[in-house]
Amino acid sequence: MSIVVLVPLLPLIGALIVVAGGSESLHKRAKLAVYFLGAAFIGSALTLWHVATEGPITIRFYDPESLASLVFPMGFYIDRLSAVMMTLISCVGMIVYTYSVGNMFQDYNARRYLSLMAFTVFVLLCMVSSANIMMLFIFWQLLSYLLYILAHNHSHGPTLAGSFRTYTLLRVGDVAFLTGIVLAYQLYGTLEFGALFERAAETSVLLTPLPGIEISGATAVTLFLLIGGLCKSANFPFHIWLPSSLFAPTPMHALLHAGIINAGGFLINRLAPLFGMSSTVLHLAFAIGLITVIVGGLMMLRQNDIKRKLGYSTIGQMGYMIMECGLGAYALAVFHLIAHGFFKGSVFLYCGNVIHEARKHPSMPHGSHADKPREFSFLTWFTGLFTTLLIPLIILLAIHDVLDMPLLESQGLMIFLFFIWITSTQAILSLTRVQGVASWKVSASMISVWFFIIFIYLFLAETFTAFLYPDPEEVEFYLQAAALPDWLFSTIVAIVSLVIITTWSYMYISAKGGSIRVPGWVESFKLRLYTLSMNRFYIEKVYEGLGRVFSRVLNRIVGHDKGWSK
């Protein structure tokens, strides 16, 4: 089992190989480092197989009972969650690094960039396999430094400003994370995962932050840890660092969006028993995730830059991930981040190819300005209705017998199905192609494939849940701890259903040349919402204003009325 320690060290060796030697052999050394990252991926896959069949692996280079462990708390605890994350990170890291070798070979600072990419994979592997929460925090904050350095072109003004904003906001999350660790150690006297969960369950601690207000110790600890996770995963209101960092090289963003930004979902899963003791924090996570989904989606629709559109898309997807955690559907959140990681990583790498082609051909993109038919055919409406309404109903009726899911008792699974429902409405964007072909074969193929994919996705999600959390009672405990009040859950379901049905009705009536009488305030709200989303809800302006106020206050405190340089 001690050989497992070599898995995270292999990317570090690759980074050292890139750094060593002269510039004339850099490209050969960079290619050689690919094999070390590939070996790390193979080792992670073998580790996953071993953990799944033999159980968790624990290796400590310290005494957990000694105070000295707080100084050097290095060790490895690899369970199924850690092994899955290690496999994902090493696979994505190997692919992105291999792409970077060719993408950055003409860059003046290619040696620094490639070595840091390999080193980042090492840091991520150590973070997800940490033996205790202190070691996890050490590598967690190392990522904050690396995201600043990996901006790469610091001689470019917007790049430097974006990387500084990234560093500043991530440090806010790191401070909150550290506060949660200190509070946890003070309340429970340990930072070991297993011992921490046991003592938190056995010890009922009430804190009084303000007169007349009492909160449990688990709520206080997880609240600070949640803030750290929200910052790293770019959730509202800490999301502004992600679009600001988009001046960095595209391969770096492939690794960021496929691996690093998933840290918040991993953190909540790693500390799932602790978060399960606080329904308040889980409800807060659900609310923040929901706001992030809405805000990220609206801002994404207003972008005309390919990387910014993908960036805001990731923000929305991270909101979904935190929502799933807030509903107690921890395994679904991990399944989501894996699927999103591979998808968004490949999209960003292809985005780099699109950007390079656009630089070669300034007239790109080549758009077709031919007039499109305005009215949808009956086939179009039938296909859209089937994919967005009938398929979800079939799933609701059949899922109990086919997959044996406690659907009606599980709000997390219901929200997951509504996520599929809402996502399927995006099929209307491609229905014009069905209209152009005007073929029942095309329509039937589209419906069949869509139906097949949804059921396979649900089956895989359920299978993955049983793999990651094999104890059904533990899964049920998390779902019940995160359960919303019945009236609130019913209200959310009703609102989502009403929005989808109303949208279909509006599109159908408009396509038929009809009109719907709407109150004046609705049109005014639409205009204001458009303006707000175009200006990214002025959140960045608010941060800039707060920064100026904070600087003036500090300057007055230290007596530097004209600034720090006086």
Summary of the structure (lengths in Angstrom):
residues: 566
radius of gyration: 25.1
end to end distance: 58.3
largest distance: 76.6
contacts: 1860
relative contact order: 0.07
helix: 76%
strand: 4%
